[in-house]
Amino acid sequence: MDDGSTVINQLLQKYSLEGIAMPYTMEQFRKDYVKAHLGDLDPEEILSRFGAEDRLKGLGAEEILRALKIEEVEAYLNKLKKKKRH
């Protein structure tokens, strides 16, 4: 399907609903379209678009550590201890 007709069809659907605020910009359309179709993507596809810091924003240390294997945490702590000694 042509991108132009997709945009037009989506806009017509939006404007047929009551209460949509005018003007409706292309940027607003893109955001709404992505939100409406985000569930069609695999989580890995979505996460691959963001760096590690962005993916971890809002998570506490306990939540992050809970996702790791104890061996990974211990190895990291040992590495920090060795660095501290030098």
N, C-alpha and C positions, 0 to 999 in steps of 0.2 A: 504494500500500500504506500502511496506517495506521502512523504512527510507533511506536505501542505494540507492534504485532505485529512490527515490524522489530526492536525492542529485544529482545523476548522470544525471537524466533528466533535472534538473535545470541547471547544468553545461553545458550540451550539448546545451541547448537553448542559454545560455550566449555566449558560444564560437562560435556559428553559426552566431552571430551578428558581424559586422565589428567593429574594434576599441577597443576591450576589451584588457586591459593591462594585460600582463603576468608578474609574476605569480599571480594566483588568489588563495588566501588562503582560508582555511575553515572559518576563522573568517570573511573575506570579504563576503563569500557566505552567512553566517548566517545573517549578517547585511542586505545584499541585499534582502534576502528571507523575513526577517521580514518587511522591508520597502514595499516590493511588496504585502504583505498580511496583513498589518496593518489595512487596511480598513475593513477586515473581522471580526474584533473584535469590541465589544461594547465599547464605551468610558469609561464606568464604569470598564470594565475589564482592560483596559490600565491604567487608573488612580489608580486603586487599587495596582499597582506595585510600586507606588511612595509615599513617605512621604509628609506631608503637605508642608514642606519648598520647596521641589523640585517642587511641583505642582504650587507654588506661584512665583517661580523664574521668573523674567522678568516683573512681573505685578507691576504697580504703586499702591500707596495707594488708589487712587480714583477708580481704576478698582476693587480692592478688596472690598472696601466699597459699591460700586454700586451693588455688588452681594448679599449683606446682607440686611436683613429687618431692617428698622429704629429702631424697638424695640430692636433688637439684638445689634445694635451699641450703643443705649442709655444705655442699661443694662451694657454693657462693660465699657462705660465711667463712669457711676455711680460707678461701682466696683473700677475703678482706683481712682476716687475722694475719696472714702472711705479709700482706702489703703494709699493715700497721707496724709490724716488727722492723721493717727495713727503712 
